[in-house]
Amino acid sequence: MSEAKKTTNHKEIQQWAEEHGGVPAIIKGTENDGKGEGVLRIHFPEKSKDNDNFEEISWDEFFKEFDKNKLALLHQPDSAFNKLVSRD
């Protein structure tokens, strides 16, 4: 298994997610009264048994919140392991 990699590159994140069957999503019920999209995730519908708790959003919406919240993606290039973390 490869070492985890941290990135903020939108194109790289989208390409990695799509290669592994991931889609941009929020966790339902975490929206902030119209002030935010909710808790972001890259969701893997074909690998998850918990699809009801996720709402797919566009990549544009995902990256708008991603940048606004100064997030980075920690992921393993050859697996679906990922975590959204602070850029700091």
Secondary structure by P-SEA (a helix, b strand, c coil): cccbbbbccaaaaaaaaaaabbbbbccccccccccccccccccccccccccccbbbbcaaaaaaaaaaabbbbbccccccbbbbbbcc
